[in-house]
Structure formats: C-alpha cells, structure tokens
Amino acid sequence: MGESAKSQKTSKLVKFWNGVKAEFKKITWPDKDDLLKQSVAVVIISVVVGAIITVLDFGIQYGVDFITTLKF
C-alpha cells in the first residue's frame, strides 16, 4: 500500500516537472531592443505617476492646512 502511494506521488511530480519544462519551451523572450524600450517606458511612466501623486499630495496638504487654520 505504501509503495503504490509513493509511486503515485513520484508519477505526479514527474508529470508536473514535465509540464513545467514544456511551458518554459513556449516562452518567447524579448530581444535587447524591445527590452530596452519597455524598460524606458516603465521608468518614464513611474516618474510621471510619482510626480502626479506628489502634486496631488501637496495640493491636498495645502487644502487641509488651509481648512484647519480657518477661524470663525
């Protein structure tokens, strides 16, 4: 009974790794030019989004400070 269960586990593990190897063969990696273009795009978009968040943060901070300093 123990040998059969162990054999099934080994068989499932072998099938799993064979599937992993098959999927890795399907991968198409980008060439250097595409990788460079995509990396530059990610950096530029990150900087732009960071700048937008910074401007919004300062604006909201100014608004909250203005509201909290009002005296009625």
All heavy atoms as TSV, in Angstrom:
chain	resi	resn	atom	element	x	y	z
A	1	MET	N	N	0.819	-1.177	0.000
A	1	MET	CA	C	0.000	0.000	0.000
A	1	MET	C	C	0.870	1.251	0.000
A	1	MET	O	O	0.598	2.187	-0.692
A	1	MET	CB	C	-0.902	-0.042	1.229
A	1	MET	CG	C	-1.991	0.962	1.187
A	1	MET	SD	S	-3.465	0.189	0.645
A	1	MET	CE	C	-4.714	0.780	1.590
A	2	GLY	N	N	1.930	1.250	0.784
A	2	GLY	CA	C	2.803	2.413	0.866
A	2	GLY	C	C	3.570	2.654	-0.426
A	2	GLY	O	O	3.808	3.771	-0.826
A	3	GLU	N	N	3.977	1.573	-1.081
A	3	GLU	CA	C	4.729	1.704	-2.332
A	3	GLU	C	C	3.869	2.310	-3.433
A	3	GLU	O	O	4.330	3.112	-4.220
A	3	GLU	CB	C	5.264	0.332	-2.767
A	3	GLU	CG	C	6.379	-0.211	-1.905
A	3	GLU	CD	C	7.625	0.655	-1.982
A	3	GLU	OE1	O	7.965	1.147	-3.075
A	3	GLU	OE2	O	8.255	0.852	-0.930
A	4	SER	N	N	2.606	1.947	-3.485
A	4	SER	CA	C	1.715	2.452	-4.517
A	4	SER	C	C	1.486	3.950	-4.360
A	4	SER	O	O	1.508	4.693	-5.327
A	4	SER	CB	C	0.380	1.710	-4.462
A	4	SER	OG	O	-0.498	2.245	-5.427
A	5	ALA	N	N	1.278	4.396	-3.135
A	5	ALA	CA	C	1.066	5.817	-2.879
A	5	ALA	C	C	2.335	6.603	-3.205
A	5	ALA	O	O	2.268	7.694	-3.773
A	5	ALA	CB	C	0.655	6.036	-1.425
A	6	LYS	N	N	3.488	6.035	-2.849
A	6	LYS	CA	C	4.751	6.701	-3.134
A	6	LYS	C	C	4.992	6.775	-4.634
A	6	LYS	O	O	5.455	7.779	-5.152
A	6	LYS	CB	C	5.887	5.944	-2.445
A	6	LYS	CG	C	7.199	6.666	-2.442
A	6	LYS	CD	C	8.228	5.929	-1.612
A	6	LYS	CE	C	9.509	6.710	-1.531
A	6	LYS	NZ	N	10.523	6.034	-0.743
A	7	SER	N	N	4.629	5.723	-5.334
A	7	SER	CA	C	4.779	5.693	-6.786
A	7	SER	C	C	3.872	6.725	-7.451
A	7	SER	O	O	4.267	7.379	-8.408
A	7	SER	CB	C	4.456	4.291	-7.303
A	7	SER	OG	O	4.484	4.277	-8.710
A	8	GLN	N	N	2.656	6.882	-6.909
A	8	GLN	CA	C	1.725	7.870	-7.475
A	8	GLN	C	C	2.243	9.287	-7.246
A	8	GLN	O	O	2.138	10.146	-8.119
A	8	GLN	CB	C	0.338	7.718	-6.860
A	8	GLN	CG	C	-0.443	6.543	-7.410
A	8	GLN	CD	C	-1.828	6.456	-6.793
A	8	GLN	OE1	O	-2.040	6.911	-5.675
A	8	GLN	NE2	N	-2.748	5.856	-7.522
A	9	LYS	N	N	2.809	9.553	-6.052
A	9	LYS	CA	C	3.365	10.873	-5.774
A	9	LYS	C	C	4.518	11.175	-6.726
A	9	LYS	O	O	4.620	12.268	-7.264
A	9	LYS	CB	C	3.856	10.965	-4.327
A	9	LYS	CG	C	2.787	11.232	-3.321
A	9	LYS	CD	C	3.403	11.454	-1.962
A	9	LYS	CE	C	2.338	11.726	-0.915
A	9	LYS	NZ	N	2.919	11.929	0.408
A	10	THR	N	N	5.389	10.179	-6.928
A	10	THR	CA	C	6.521	10.357	-7.827
A	10	THR	C	C	6.032	10.593	-9.247
A	10	THR	O	O	6.540	11.466	-9.945
A	10	THR	CB	C	7.447	9.131	-7.779
A	10	THR	OG1	O	7.848	8.902	-6.435
A	10	THR	CG2	C	8.668	9.340	-8.635
A	11	SER	N	N	5.026	9.840	-9.663
A	11	SER	CA	C	4.479	9.992	-11.001
A	11	SER	C	C	3.879	11.383	-11.192
A	11	SER	O	O	4.078	12.018	-12.221
A	11	SER	CB	C	3.411	8.923	-11.240
A	11	SER	OG	O	2.794	9.128	-12.484
A	12	LYS	N	N	3.154	11.883	-10.185
A	12	LYS	CA	C	2.561	13.223	-10.274
A	12	LYS	C	C	3.654	14.286	-10.331
A	12	LYS	O	O	3.551	15.255	-11.071
A	12	LYS	CB	C	1.634	13.486	-9.092
A	12	LYS	CG	C	0.328	12.739	-9.167
A	12	LYS	CD	C	-0.558	13.093	-7.993
A	12	LYS	CE	C	-1.865	12.334	-8.055
A	12	LYS	NZ	N	-2.742	12.682	-6.926
A	13	LEU	N	N	4.715	14.082	-9.548
A	13	LEU	CA	C	5.812	15.038	-9.535
A	13	LEU	C	C	6.521	15.071	-10.888
A	13	LEU	O	O	6.844	16.148	-11.403
A	13	LEU	CB	C	6.796	14.679	-8.423
A	13	LEU	CG	C	7.879	15.700	-8.112
A	13	LEU	CD1	C	7.264	17.018	-7.661
A	13	LEU	CD2	C	8.815	15.172	-7.050
A	14	VAL	N	N	6.735	13.909	-11.473
A	14	VAL	CA	C	7.384	13.838	-12.787
A	14	VAL	C	C	6.509	14.512	-13.835
A	14	VAL	O	O	6.993	15.286	-14.671
A	14	VAL	CB	C	7.682	12.371	-13.170
A	14	VAL	CG1	C	8.095	12.260	-14.626
A	14	VAL	CG2	C	8.762	11.801	-12.262
A	15	LYS	N	N	5.201	14.270	-13.800
A	15	LYS	CA	C	4.282	14.909	-14.748
A	15	LYS	C	C	4.306	16.424	-14.569
A	15	LYS	O	O	4.290	17.173	-15.548
A	15	LYS	CB	C	2.856	14.392	-14.555
A	15	LYS	CG	C	2.627	13.005	-15.087
A	15	LYS	CD	C	1.176	12.596	-14.877
A	15	LYS	CE	C	0.938	11.176	-15.322
A	15	LYS	NZ	N	-0.456	10.755	-15.099
A	16	PHE	N	N	4.337	16.860	-13.326
A	16	PHE	CA	C	4.364	18.292	-13.053
A	16	PHE	C	C	5.609	18.926	-13.674
A	16	PHE	O	O	5.524	19.935	-14.373
A	16	PHE	CB	C	4.341	18.546	-11.540
A	16	PHE	CG	C	4.561	19.988	-11.175
A	16	PHE	CD1	C	3.556	20.919	-11.332
A	16	PHE	CD2	C	5.793	20.397	-10.677
A	16	PHE	CE1	C	3.764	22.250	-10.995
A	16	PHE	CE2	C	6.009	21.723	-10.342
A	16	PHE	CZ	C	4.991	22.655	-10.505
A	17	TRP	N	N	6.784	18.349	-13.418
A	17	TRP	CA	C	8.017	18.932	-13.946
A	17	TRP	C	C	8.087	18.838	-15.455
A	17	TRP	O	O	8.647	19.726	-16.110
A	17	TRP	CB	C	9.242	18.292	-13.293
A	17	TRP	CG	C	9.450	18.813	-11.906
A	17	TRP	CD1	C	9.361	18.111	-10.752
A	17	TRP	CD2	C	9.738	20.161	-11.518
A	17	TRP	NE1	N	9.572	18.935	-9.674
A	17	TRP	CE2	C	9.803	20.206	-10.116
A	17	TRP	CE3	C	9.938	21.341	-12.228
A	17	TRP	CZ2	C	10.077	21.368	-9.416
A	17	TRP	CZ3	C	10.207	22.505	-11.518
A	17	TRP	CH2	C	10.266	22.509	-10.143
A	18	ASN	N	N	7.545	17.788	-16.026
A	18	ASN	CA	C	7.486	17.699	-17.485
A	18	ASN	C	C	6.602	18.819	-18.047
A	18	ASN	O	O	6.916	19.404	-19.087
A	18	ASN	CB	C	6.970	16.335	-17.938
A	18	ASN	CG	C	8.007	15.249	-17.757
A	18	ASN	OD1	O	9.202	15.519	-17.681
A	18	ASN	ND2	N	7.547	14.004	-17.683
A	19	GLY	N	N	5.512	19.102	-17.356
A	19	GLY	CA	C	4.645	20.208	-17.762
A	19	GLY	C	C	5.345	21.548	-17.642
A	19	GLY	O	O	5.204	22.418	-18.510
A	20	VAL	N	N	6.108	21.721	-16.568
A	20	VAL	CA	C	6.857	22.967	-16.381
A	20	VAL	C	C	7.867	23.145	-17.507
A	20	VAL	O	O	7.990	24.226	-18.088
A	20	VAL	CB	C	7.568	22.974	-15.002
A	20	VAL	CG1	C	8.554	24.122	-14.899
A	20	VAL	CG2	C	6.552	23.041	-13.881
A	21	LYS	N	N	8.593	22.078	-17.848
A	21	LYS	CA	C	9.570	22.162	-18.933
A	21	LYS	C	C	8.889	22.485	-20.256
A	21	LYS	O	O	9.395	23.287	-21.041
A	21	LYS	CB	C	10.359	20.851	-19.048
A	21	LYS	CG	C	11.384	20.683	-17.953
A	21	LYS	CD	C	12.446	19.634	-18.265
A	21	LYS	CE	C	11.888	18.244	-18.374
A	21	LYS	NZ	N	12.918	17.207	-18.459
A	22	ALA	N	N	7.734	21.899	-20.490
A	22	ALA	CA	C	7.009	22.157	-21.738
A	22	ALA	C	C	6.566	23.618	-21.811
A	22	ALA	O	O	6.644	24.252	-22.866
A	22	ALA	CB	C	5.801	21.229	-21.848
A	23	GLU	N	N	6.106	24.173	-20.703
A	23	GLU	CA	C	5.677	25.578	-20.688
A	23	GLU	C	C	6.869	26.516	-20.883
A	23	GLU	O	O	6.753	27.540	-21.538
A	23	GLU	CB	C	4.950	25.904	-19.378
A	23	GLU	CG	C	3.594	25.249	-19.259
A	23	GLU	CD	C	2.630	25.682	-20.365
A	23	GLU	OE1	O	2.621	26.875	-20.721
A	23	GLU	OE2	O	1.901	24.821	-20.859
A	24	PHE	N	N	8.021	26.172	-20.299
A	24	PHE	CA	C	9.195	27.015	-20.472
A	24	PHE	C	C	9.654	27.038	-21.927
A	24	PHE	O	O	10.202	28.038	-22.392
A	24	PHE	CB	C	10.343	26.541	-19.574
A	24	PHE	CG	C	10.414	27.283	-18.266
A	24	PHE	CD1	C	9.909	26.719	-17.117
A	24	PHE	CD2	C	10.979	28.540	-18.201
A	24	PHE	CE1	C	9.958	27.401	-15.914
A	24	PHE	CE2	C	11.043	29.237	-17.003
A	24	PHE	CZ	C	10.528	28.666	-15.855
A	25	LYS	N	N	9.428	25.966	-22.661
A	25	LYS	CA	C	9.804	25.942	-24.071
A	25	LYS	C	C	8.913	26.861	-24.903
A	25	LYS	O	O	9.299	27.305	-25.970
A	25	LYS	CB	C	9.723	24.507	-24.610
A	25	LYS	CG	C	10.830	23.623	-24.078
A	25	LYS	CD	C	10.717	22.216	-24.595
A	25	LYS	CE	C	11.785	21.325	-23.980
A	25	LYS	NZ	N	11.658	19.936	-24.396
A	26	LYS	N	N	7.712	27.179	-24.398
A	26	LYS	CA	C	6.787	28.048	-25.124
A	26	LYS	C	C	7.098	29.528	-24.918
A	26	LYS	O	O	6.575	30.370	-25.627
A	26	LYS	CB	C	5.346	27.792	-24.659
A	26	LYS	CG	C	4.825	26.419	-24.991
A	26	LYS	CD	C	3.411	26.260	-24.450
A	26	LYS	CE	C	2.894	24.858	-24.614
A	26	LYS	NZ	N	1.552	24.715	-24.048
A	27	ILE	N	N	7.940	29.847	-23.957
A	27	ILE	CA	C	8.231	31.245	-23.642
A	27	ILE	C	C	9.039	31.876	-24.770
A	27	ILE	O	O	9.997	31.292	-25.273
A	27	ILE	CB	C	9.024	31.359	-22.319
A	27	ILE	CG1	C	8.186	30.880	-21.153
A	27	ILE	CG2	C	9.488	32.790	-22.088
A	27	ILE	CD1	C	8.931	30.805	-19.839
A	28	THR	N	N	8.621	33.080	-25.167
A	28	THR	CA	C	9.415	33.854	-26.120
A	28	THR	C	C	9.935	35.080	-25.382
A	28	THR	O	O	9.164	35.909	-24.907
A	28	THR	CB	C	8.569	34.300	-27.330
A	28	THR	OG1	O	7.445	35.035	-26.864
A	28	THR	CG2	C	8.091	33.107	-28.127
A	29	TRP	N	N	11.229	35.166	-25.265
A	29	TRP	CA	C	11.854	36.261	-24.539
A	29	TRP	C	C	12.047	37.440	-25.472
A	29	TRP	O	O	12.359	37.273	-26.650
A	29	TRP	CB	C	13.200	35.810	-23.976
A	29	TRP	CG	C	13.057	34.688	-22.998
A	29	TRP	CD1	C	13.252	33.370	-23.234
A	29	TRP	CD2	C	12.642	34.786	-21.633
A	29	TRP	NE1	N	13.005	32.632	-22.098
A	29	TRP	CE2	C	12.625	33.479	-21.105
A	29	TRP	CE3	C	12.285	35.850	-20.814
A	29	TRP	CZ2	C	12.278	33.220	-19.793
A	29	TRP	CZ3	C	11.935	35.583	-19.507
A	29	TRP	CH2	C	11.930	34.285	-19.014
A	30	PRO	N	N	11.886	38.672	-24.973
A	30	PRO	CA	C	12.084	39.841	-25.834
A	30	PRO	C	C	13.560	40.026	-26.168
A	30	PRO	O	O	14.443	39.652	-25.400
A	30	PRO	CB	C	11.576	41.003	-24.975
A	30	PRO	CG	C	11.692	40.534	-23.573
A	30	PRO	CD	C	11.482	39.049	-23.622
A	31	ASP	N	N	13.797	40.610	-27.351
A	31	ASP	CA	C	15.186	40.877	-27.703
A	31	ASP	C	C	15.656	42.147	-26.986
A	31	ASP	O	O	14.893	42.800	-26.272
A	31	ASP	CB	C	15.368	40.994	-29.215
A	31	ASP	CG	C	14.509	42.086	-29.841
A	31	ASP	OD1	O	13.759	42.746	-29.111
A	31	ASP	OD2	O	14.610	42.267	-31.065
A	32	LYS	N	N	16.928	42.492	-27.163
A	32	LYS	CA	C	17.524	43.605	-26.418
A	32	LYS	C	C	16.803	44.917	-26.669
A	32	LYS	O	O	16.571	45.698	-25.748
A	32	LYS	CB	C	18.995	43.744	-26.809
A	32	LYS	CG	C	19.949	43.482	-25.706
A	32	LYS	CD	C	21.366	43.709	-26.188
A	32	LYS	CE	C	22.321	43.346	-25.084
A	32	LYS	NZ	N	23.699	43.473	-25.455
A	33	ASP	N	N	16.466	45.195	-27.934
A	33	ASP	CA	C	15.827	46.469	-28.264
A	33	ASP	C	C	14.457	46.590	-27.611
A	33	ASP	O	O	14.113	47.639	-27.049
A	33	ASP	CB	C	15.695	46.625	-29.784
A	33	ASP	CG	C	17.040	46.787	-30.464
A	33	ASP	OD1	O	17.991	47.258	-29.799
A	33	ASP	OD2	O	17.147	46.438	-31.665
A	34	ASP	N	N	13.647	45.536	-27.696
A	34	ASP	CA	C	12.321	45.565	-27.069
A	34	ASP	C	C	12.433	45.708	-25.554
A	34	ASP	O	O	11.675	46.454	-24.937
A	34	ASP	CB	C	11.541	44.293	-27.393
A	34	ASP	CG	C	11.053	44.264	-28.837
A	34	ASP	OD1	O	10.974	45.343	-29.449
A	34	ASP	OD2	O	10.762	43.157	-29.331
A	35	LEU	N	N	13.374	45.000	-24.978
A	35	LEU	CA	C	13.572	45.072	-23.532
A	35	LEU	C	C	13.964	46.483	-23.104
A	35	LEU	O	O	13.448	47.007	-22.120
A	35	LEU	CB	C	14.635	44.068	-23.100
A	35	LEU	CG	C	14.873	43.928	-21.606
A	35	LEU	CD1	C	13.617	43.392	-20.930
A	35	LEU	CD2	C	16.045	43.008	-21.352
A	36	LEU	N	N	14.843	47.119	-23.863
A	36	LEU	CA	C	15.266	48.483	-23.551
A	36	LEU	C	C	14.087	49.454	-23.674
A	36	LEU	O	O	13.864	50.285	-22.791
A	36	LEU	CB	C	16.405	48.911	-24.479
A	36	LEU	CG	C	16.941	50.320	-24.250
A	36	LEU	CD1	C	17.580	50.429	-22.875
A	36	LEU	CD2	C	17.928	50.694	-25.334
A	37	LYS	N	N	13.307	49.338	-24.752
A	37	LYS	CA	C	12.159	50.224	-24.948
A	37	LYS	C	C	11.136	50.063	-23.824
A	37	LYS	O	O	10.621	51.041	-23.292
A	37	LYS	CB	C	11.482	49.931	-26.293
A	37	LYS	CG	C	12.278	50.377	-27.486
A	37	LYS	CD	C	11.576	49.973	-28.773
A	37	LYS	CE	C	12.432	50.255	-29.987
A	37	LYS	NZ	N	11.787	49.791	-31.232
A	38	GLN	N	N	10.851	48.836	-23.458
A	38	GLN	CA	C	9.867	48.586	-22.407
A	38	GLN	C	C	10.378	49.068	-21.048
A	38	GLN	O	O	9.608	49.621	-20.247
A	38	GLN	CB	C	9.520	47.096	-22.356
A	38	GLN	CG	C	8.750	46.638	-23.577
A	38	GLN	CD	C	8.551	45.136	-23.613
A	38	GLN	OE1	O	8.920	44.419	-22.695
A	38	GLN	NE2	N	7.959	44.648	-24.695
A	39	SER	N	N	11.654	48.890	-20.787
A	39	SER	CA	C	12.230	49.344	-19.518
A	39	SER	C	C	12.185	50.870	-19.415
A	39	SER	O	O	11.836	51.424	-18.367
A	39	SER	CB	C	13.673	48.867	-19.380
A	39	SER	OG	O	13.725	47.456	-19.361
A	40	VAL	N	N	12.516	51.553	-20.510
A	40	VAL	CA	C	12.471	53.012	-20.526
A	40	VAL	C	C	11.033	53.483	-20.326
A	40	VAL	O	O	10.774	54.428	-19.572
A	40	VAL	CB	C	13.077	53.566	-21.841
A	40	VAL	CG1	C	12.781	55.045	-22.003
A	40	VAL	CG2	C	14.581	53.320	-21.876
A	41	ALA	N	N	10.084	52.825	-20.979
A	41	ALA	CA	C	8.674	53.198	-20.824
A	41	ALA	C	C	8.224	53.034	-19.372
A	41	ALA	O	O	7.526	53.906	-18.836
A	41	ALA	CB	C	7.801	52.354	-21.756
A	42	VAL	N	N	8.623	51.972	-18.729
A	42	VAL	CA	C	8.244	51.737	-17.328
A	42	VAL	C	C	8.836	52.812	-16.424
A	42	VAL	O	O	8.145	53.351	-15.551
A	42	VAL	CB	C	8.690	50.329	-16.867
A	42	VAL	CG1	C	8.591	50.193	-15.358
A	42	VAL	CG2	C	7.859	49.258	-17.554
A	43	VAL	N	N	10.085	53.171	-16.647
A	43	VAL	CA	C	10.725	54.196	-15.823
A	43	VAL	C	C	10.037	55.542	-16.025
A	43	VAL	O	O	9.736	56.253	-15.057
A	43	VAL	CB	C	12.239	54.287	-16.129
A	43	VAL	CG1	C	12.861	55.512	-15.474
A	43	VAL	CG2	C	12.947	53.021	-15.681
A	44	ILE	N	N	9.763	55.911	-17.284
A	44	ILE	CA	C	9.120	57.197	-17.568
A	44	ILE	C	C	7.721	57.254	-16.950
A	44	ILE	O	O	7.356	58.242	-16.304
A	44	ILE	CB	C	9.077	57.458	-19.084
A	44	ILE	CG1	C	10.490	57.740	-19.600
A	44	ILE	CG2	C	8.149	58.615	-19.422
A	44	ILE	CD1	C	10.603	57.817	-21.101
A	45	ILE	N	N	6.952	56.210	-17.130
A	45	ILE	CA	C	5.601	56.182	-16.561
A	45	ILE	C	C	5.657	56.245	-15.042
A	45	ILE	O	O	4.859	56.941	-14.408
A	45	ILE	CB	C	4.834	54.940	-17.055
A	45	ILE	CG1	C	4.512	55.101	-18.534
A	45	ILE	CG2	C	3.568	54.708	-16.248
A	45	ILE	CD1	C	3.939	53.877	-19.198
A	46	SER	N	N	6.610	55.559	-14.435
A	46	SER	CA	C	6.751	55.592	-12.976
A	46	SER	C	C	7.072	56.996	-12.486
A	46	SER	O	O	6.512	57.454	-11.484
A	46	SER	CB	C	7.844	54.628	-12.525
A	46	SER	OG	O	7.516	53.301	-12.873
A	47	VAL	N	N	7.954	57.694	-13.188
A	47	VAL	CA	C	8.312	59.065	-12.793
A	47	VAL	C	C	7.108	59.988	-12.954
A	47	VAL	O	O	6.821	60.814	-12.081
A	47	VAL	CB	C	9.523	59.561	-13.616
A	47	VAL	CG1	C	9.733	61.057	-13.441
A	47	VAL	CG2	C	10.775	58.796	-13.237
A	48	VAL	N	N	6.370	59.859	-14.058
A	48	VAL	CA	C	5.197	60.704	-14.291
A	48	VAL	C	C	4.131	60.455	-13.226
A	48	VAL	O	O	3.575	61.404	-12.645
A	48	VAL	CB	C	4.637	60.480	-15.714
A	48	VAL	CG1	C	3.282	61.136	-15.874
A	48	VAL	CG2	C	5.609	61.003	-16.754
A	49	VAL	N	N	3.842	59.204	-12.937
A	49	VAL	CA	C	2.838	58.887	-11.914
A	49	VAL	C	C	3.305	59.379	-10.547
A	49	VAL	O	O	2.512	59.923	-9.771
A	49	VAL	CB	C	2.525	57.371	-11.899
A	49	VAL	CG1	C	1.694	56.989	-10.688
A	49	VAL	CG2	C	1.816	56.967	-13.174
A	50	GLY	N	N	4.585	59.235	-10.257
A	50	GLY	CA	C	5.129	59.744	-8.999
A	50	GLY	C	C	4.980	61.257	-8.893
A	50	GLY	O	O	4.632	61.784	-7.835
A	51	ALA	N	N	5.219	61.967	-9.994
A	51	ALA	CA	C	5.059	63.426	-9.995
A	51	ALA	C	C	3.602	63.815	-9.783
A	51	ALA	O	O	3.303	64.750	-9.028
A	51	ALA	CB	C	5.584	64.006	-11.308
A	52	ILE	N	N	2.691	63.105	-10.425
A	52	ILE	CA	C	1.260	63.393	-10.253
A	52	ILE	C	C	0.850	63.179	-8.799
A	52	ILE	O	O	0.149	64.003	-8.210
A	52	ILE	CB	C	0.415	62.526	-11.213
A	52	ILE	CG1	C	0.635	62.978	-12.653
A	52	ILE	CG2	C	-1.061	62.575	-10.849
A	52	ILE	CD1	C	0.040	62.042	-13.691
A	53	ILE	N	N	1.288	62.091	-8.210
A	53	ILE	CA	C	0.955	61.807	-6.807
A	53	ILE	C	C	1.540	62.881	-5.893
A	53	ILE	O	O	0.887	63.317	-4.943
A	53	ILE	CB	C	1.440	60.395	-6.410
A	53	ILE	CG1	C	0.601	59.347	-7.128
A	53	ILE	CG2	C	1.383	60.201	-4.902
A	53	ILE	CD1	C	1.106	57.927	-6.974
A	54	THR	N	N	2.755	63.321	-6.187
A	54	THR	CA	C	3.390	64.364	-5.372
A	54	THR	C	C	2.591	65.665	-5.442
A	54	THR	O	O	2.328	66.300	-4.414
A	54	THR	CB	C	4.832	64.614	-5.849
A	54	THR	OG1	O	5.561	63.385	-5.739
A	54	THR	CG2	C	5.514	65.690	-5.022
A	55	VAL	N	N	2.187	66.070	-6.642
A	55	VAL	CA	C	1.407	67.297	-6.809
A	55	VAL	C	C	0.074	67.177	-6.073
A	55	VAL	O	O	-0.346	68.108	-5.368
A	55	VAL	CB	C	1.195	67.611	-8.307
A	55	VAL	CG1	C	0.162	68.707	-8.502
A	55	VAL	CG2	C	2.520	68.001	-8.951
A	56	LEU	N	N	-0.592	66.048	-6.217
A	56	LEU	CA	C	-1.859	65.845	-5.510
A	56	LEU	C	C	-1.654	65.884	-3.996
A	56	LEU	O	O	-2.467	66.467	-3.264
A	56	LEU	CB	C	-2.493	64.515	-5.913
A	56	LEU	CG	C	-3.096	64.452	-7.314
A	56	LEU	CD1	C	-3.522	63.024	-7.638
A	56	LEU	CD2	C	-4.267	65.399	-7.429
A	57	ASP	N	N	-0.590	65.281	-3.521
A	57	ASP	CA	C	-0.315	65.261	-2.086
A	57	ASP	C	C	-0.110	66.673	-1.550
A	57	ASP	O	O	-0.680	67.040	-0.519
A	57	ASP	CB	C	0.908	64.394	-1.805
A	57	ASP	CG	C	1.209	64.283	-0.318
A	57	ASP	OD1	O	0.271	63.995	0.452
A	57	ASP	OD2	O	2.379	64.478	0.058
A	58	PHE	N	N	0.707	67.468	-2.250
A	58	PHE	CA	C	0.930	68.842	-1.807
A	58	PHE	C	C	-0.360	69.652	-1.859
A	58	PHE	O	O	-0.638	70.463	-0.973
A	58	PHE	CB	C	2.017	69.523	-2.636
A	58	PHE	CG	C	3.413	69.139	-2.229
A	58	PHE	CD1	C	4.305	68.625	-3.163
A	58	PHE	CD2	C	3.841	69.285	-0.921
A	58	PHE	CE1	C	5.590	68.276	-2.796
A	58	PHE	CE2	C	5.131	68.934	-0.541
A	58	PHE	CZ	C	6.006	68.429	-1.487
A	59	GLY	N	N	-1.157	69.451	-2.902
A	59	GLY	CA	C	-2.422	70.166	-3.027
A	59	GLY	C	C	-3.389	69.822	-1.910
A	59	GLY	O	O	-3.995	70.714	-1.292
A	60	ILE	N	N	-3.522	68.560	-1.620
A	60	ILE	CA	C	-4.421	68.123	-0.544
A	60	ILE	C	C	-3.895	68.615	0.806
A	60	ILE	O	O	-4.657	69.071	1.657
A	60	ILE	CB	C	-4.592	66.593	-0.570
A	60	ILE	CG1	C	-5.368	66.182	-1.826
A	60	ILE	CG2	C	-5.290	66.089	0.679
A	60	ILE	CD1	C	-5.398	64.694	-2.081
A	61	GLN	N	N	-2.585	68.531	0.997
A	61	GLN	CA	C	-1.997	69.009	2.249
A	61	GLN	C	C	-2.260	70.505	2.427
A	61	GLN	O	O	-2.630	70.956	3.516
A	61	GLN	CB	C	-0.495	68.734	2.275
A	61	GLN	CG	C	0.176	69.149	3.564
A	61	GLN	CD	C	1.676	68.870	3.549
A	61	GLN	OE1	O	2.211	68.397	2.545
A	61	GLN	NE2	N	2.338	69.178	4.634
A	62	TYR	N	N	-2.091	71.282	1.374
A	62	TYR	CA	C	-2.357	72.717	1.444
A	62	TYR	C	C	-3.832	72.971	1.774
A	62	TYR	O	O	-4.154	73.812	2.611
A	62	TYR	CB	C	-1.987	73.392	0.120
A	62	TYR	CG	C	-2.358	74.856	0.081
A	62	TYR	CD1	C	-1.594	75.805	0.751
A	62	TYR	CD2	C	-3.486	75.275	-0.605
A	62	TYR	CE1	C	-1.940	77.146	0.735
A	62	TYR	CE2	C	-3.846	76.616	-0.632
A	62	TYR	CZ	C	-3.071	77.546	0.029
A	62	TYR	OH	O	-3.425	78.870	0.017
A	63	GLY	N	N	-4.724	72.222	1.115
A	63	GLY	CA	C	-6.155	72.380	1.367
A	63	GLY	C	C	-6.525	72.051	2.801
A	63	GLY	O	O	-7.287	72.784	3.439
A	64	VAL	N	N	-6.014	70.984	3.330
A	64	VAL	CA	C	-6.313	70.584	4.710
A	64	VAL	C	C	-5.735	71.612	5.682
A	64	VAL	O	O	-6.403	72.006	6.645
A	64	VAL	CB	C	-5.773	69.164	5.002
A	64	VAL	CG1	C	-5.831	68.847	6.478
A	64	VAL	CG2	C	-6.535	68.128	4.197
A	65	ASP	N	N	-4.510	72.067	5.443
A	65	ASP	CA	C	-3.914	73.089	6.313
A	65	ASP	C	C	-4.733	74.380	6.273
A	65	ASP	O	O	-4.946	75.025	7.304
A	65	ASP	CB	C	-2.468	73.375	5.908
A	65	ASP	CG	C	-1.521	72.248	6.279
A	65	ASP	OD1	O	-1.907	71.405	7.114
A	65	ASP	OD2	O	-0.406	72.213	5.717
A	66	PHE	N	N	-5.195	74.753	5.096
A	66	PHE	CA	C	-5.993	75.960	4.956
A	66	PHE	C	C	-7.307	75.836	5.724
A	66	PHE	O	O	-7.710	76.755	6.452
A	66	PHE	CB	C	-6.269	76.243	3.473
A	66	PHE	CG	C	-7.111	77.460	3.229
A	66	PHE	CD1	C	-6.564	78.729	3.359
A	66	PHE	CD2	C	-8.445	77.328	2.879
A	66	PHE	CE1	C	-7.339	79.848	3.140
A	66	PHE	CE2	C	-9.224	78.437	2.660
A	66	PHE	CZ	C	-8.675	79.710	2.785
A	67	ILE	N	N	-7.957	74.680	5.586
A	67	ILE	CA	C	-9.241	74.483	6.268
A	67	ILE	C	C	-9.071	74.442	7.777
A	67	ILE	O	O	-9.881	74.992	8.528
A	67	ILE	CB	C	-9.921	73.186	5.742
A	67	ILE	CG1	C	-10.375	73.385	4.311
A	67	ILE	CG2	C	-11.097	72.789	6.632
A	67	ILE	CD1	C	-10.870	72.122	3.624
A	68	THR	N	N	-8.006	73.797	8.253
A	68	THR	CA	C	-7.829	73.663	9.705
A	68	THR	C	C	-7.378	74.957	10.356
A	68	THR	O	O	-7.515	75.111	11.565
A	68	THR	CB	C	-6.815	72.551	10.027
A	68	THR	OG1	O	-5.578	72.825	9.375
A	68	THR	CG2	C	-7.346	71.193	9.608
A	69	THR	N	N	-6.853	75.909	9.593
A	69	THR	CA	C	-6.430	77.180	10.193
A	69	THR	C	C	-7.511	78.257	10.114
A	69	THR	O	O	-7.295	79.362	10.602
A	69	THR	CB	C	-5.138	77.697	9.519
A	69	THR	OG1	O	-5.377	77.845	8.116
A	69	THR	CG2	C	-3.986	76.740	9.775
A	70	LEU	N	N	-8.637	77.955	9.519
A	70	LEU	CA	C	-9.730	78.938	9.443
A	70	LEU	C	C	-10.285	79.185	10.835
A	70	LEU	O	O	-10.459	78.264	11.636
A	70	LEU	CB	C	-10.860	78.433	8.543
A	70	LEU	CG	C	-10.604	78.450	7.044
A	70	LEU	CD1	C	-11.797	77.857	6.309
A	70	LEU	CD2	C	-10.325	79.840	6.533
A	71	LYS	N	N	-10.566	80.431	11.112
A	71	LYS	CA	C	-11.147	80.777	12.410
A	71	LYS	C	C	-12.478	81.436	12.151
A	71	LYS	O	O	-12.609	82.355	11.367
A	71	LYS	CB	C	-10.231	81.724	13.171
A	71	LYS	CG	C	-8.936	81.055	13.533
A	71	LYS	CD	C	-8.134	81.881	14.485
A	71	LYS	CE	C	-6.869	81.072	14.785
A	71	LYS	NZ	N	-6.005	81.702	15.694
A	72	PHE	N	N	-13.464	80.967	12.849
A	72	PHE	CA	C	-14.820	81.515	12.673
A	72	PHE	C	C	-15.163	82.465	13.759
A	72	PHE	O	O	-15.006	82.447	14.867
A	72	PHE	CB	C	-15.852	80.382	12.609
A	72	PHE	CG	C	-15.692	79.531	11.388
A	72	PHE	CD1	C	-15.064	78.290	11.452
A	72	PHE	CD2	C	-16.148	79.993	10.161
A	72	PHE	CE1	C	-14.933	77.508	10.340
A	72	PHE	CE2	C	-16.007	79.196	9.044
A	72	PHE	CZ	C	-15.406	77.966	9.111
